[in-house]
Amino acid sequence: MNPRVRALAVAILVFFGSSVVIAQDPKPSPLSSPELKQVVPNAYFFRGQSATVQVRNSSGFRMPGGKVVFAALVDTSGYAHDVAEKYQGLFITEVKIKLGGKELAPGAYGFGFVDDAKLIVMDVGSNDLLTVDTTVDEQLRHPVPLKMEPDGDGFRFYAGRKWVALKPE
């Protein structure tokens, strides 16, 4: 076979082979209730205490490779007022993500949607790691305490009507 024809044939095979792989790369998929029950812990350690996790108020998604990102509200009744006013739940990510355009490494965190239209993410010692502005969705028909809703190539991370863009890297 002519070397030019062989090179052209190889190039065509590589092109079509890579396009098939790209076409099969699925988007992240929301976690179902049974999946959330499997991954969300019953209690979460934060700032020197363990809090009961509200699995009914949890949401998340699974990446194509099987890694997960999820959040859940917790019972903060035993925490000091200054911690409880900004700590509402746990946030666990097995992949790098962007929250409101700011990078967050894989890890386990505490979070809170605070009254001044901000989302705060903290390490388990209650040290602020990042703060981002929230958006209010007045058109949302049925706000719930917490959810992650698909939005293009990412998600909207909601607490009631407040939300922050969440994009896996």
ZAGU-479468 format. One line per 5 residues: for each residue x, y, z of C-alpha. Coordinates in steps of 0.05 Angstrom, whole numbers, padded with zeros to 5 digits, always signed. Layout:
! residues N
X/Y/Z  ...
! end
This chain:
! residues 169
+00000/+00000/+00000  +00024/+00070/-00017  +00053/+00105/+00045  +00010/+00167/+00033  -00054/+00125/+00029
-00033/+00087/+00092  -00021/+00152/+00130  -00087/+00180/+00106  -00124/+00116/+00128  -00091/+00118/+00197
-00109/+00192/+00205  -00182/+00178/+00186  -00186/+00120/+00236  -00156/+00162/+00292  -00205/+00219/+00277
-00267/+00175/+00277  -00243/+00134/+00336  -00232/+00196/+00379  -00299/+00226/+00358  -00334/+00162/+00381
-00299/+00165/+00449  -00318/+00239/+00457  -00390/+00225/+00437  -00394/+00170/+00489  -00368/+00214/+00546
-00432/+00224/+00587  -00447/+00284/+00630  -00449/+00280/+00706  -00515/+00249/+00729  -00556/+00268/+00790
-00554/+00218/+00848  -00620/+00183/+00862  -00649/+00178/+00932  -00623/+00106/+00941  -00553/+00127/+00917
-00553/+00186/+00966  -00571/+00140/+01023  -00510/+00098/+01005  -00460/+00156/+01003  -00485/+00207/+01053
-00460/+00194/+01124  -00507/+00192/+01184  -00463/+00240/+01223  -00410/+00291/+01203  -00351/+00317/+01244
-00343/+00393/+01242  -00311/+00441/+01291  -00299/+00391/+01346  -00368/+00358/+01345  -00408/+00308/+01305
-00475/+00331/+01277  -00533/+00288/+01253  -00539/+00292/+01177  -00607/+00303/+01146  -00604/+00253/+01089
-00673/+00275/+01066  -00642/+00344/+01053  -00584/+00320/+01010  -00567/+00324/+00937  -00510/+00309/+00891
-00484/+00279/+00826  -00438/+00225/+00800  -00383/+00239/+00750  -00374/+00194/+00689  -00315/+00160/+00723
-00357/+00144/+00785  -00332/+00198/+00832  -00386/+00237/+00869  -00401/+00308/+00893  -00455/+00317/+00945
-00481/+00362/+01000  -00529/+00352/+01058  -00558/+00395/+01113  -00540/+00378/+01186  -00571/+00389/+01254
-00529/+00446/+01285  -00567/+00451/+01351  -00506/+00433/+01393  -00460/+00484/+01361  -00440/+00552/+01388
-00481/+00609/+01359  -00424/+00638/+01318  -00411/+00571/+01284  -00485/+00552/+01275  -00502/+00618/+01241
-00457/+00602/+01182  -00451/+00525/+01184  -00512/+00492/+01153  -00485/+00429/+01122  -00431/+00384/+01095
-00402/+00387/+01025  -00360/+00330/+00998  -00327/+00328/+00930  -00282/+00275/+00901  -00264/+00319/+00841
-00240/+00390/+00833  -00299/+00437/+00823  -00314/+00511/+00814  -00365/+00543/+00860  -00386/+00611/+00836
-00324/+00613/+00793  -00276/+00597/+00850  -00236/+00532/+00853  -00248/+00480/+00907  -00202/+00420/+00914
-00229/+00350/+00928  -00245/+00344/+01002  -00296/+00347/+01058  -00322/+00415/+01079  -00375/+00453/+01117
-00418/+00505/+01082  -00471/+00556/+01095  -00516/+00602/+01054  -00515/+00665/+01097  -00563/+00723/+01100
-00520/+00772/+01062  -00530/+00732/+00997  -00465/+00693/+01003  -00444/+00620/+01005  -00387/+00605/+01053
-00345/+00541/+01048  -00304/+00523/+01108  -00253/+00469/+01127  -00273/+00421/+01183  -00242/+00469/+01234
-00292/+00523/+01214  -00240/+00566/+01178  -00268/+00603/+01118  -00238/+00578/+01052  -00281/+00614/+01001
-00340/+00660/+00998  -00381/+00671/+00935  -00442/+00712/+00917  -00509/+00677/+00909  -00564/+00690/+00859
-00638/+00689/+00877  -00684/+00650/+00831  -00752/+00683/+00838  -00781/+00638/+00783  -00767/+00574/+00821
-00835/+00541/+00831  -00821/+00494/+00889  -00760/+00515/+00929  -00732/+00461/+00975  -00680/+00466/+01031
-00624/+00438/+00988  -00614/+00411/+00917  -00565/+00407/+00859  -00601/+00419/+00793  -00567/+00405/+00725
-00553/+00469/+00687  -00515/+00464/+00621  -00447/+00432/+00634  -00453/+00443/+00709  -00504/+00448/+00765
-00541/+00500/+00806  -00528/+00488/+00880  -00593/+00512/+00913  -00613/+00529/+00985  -00685/+00550/+00978
-00685/+00602/+00923  -00611/+00621/+00931  -00563/+00586/+00885  -00490/+00584/+00864  -00462/+00557/+00798
-00425/+00491/+00810  -00381/+00463/+00754  -00339/+00400/+00758  -00269/+00405/+00728
! end
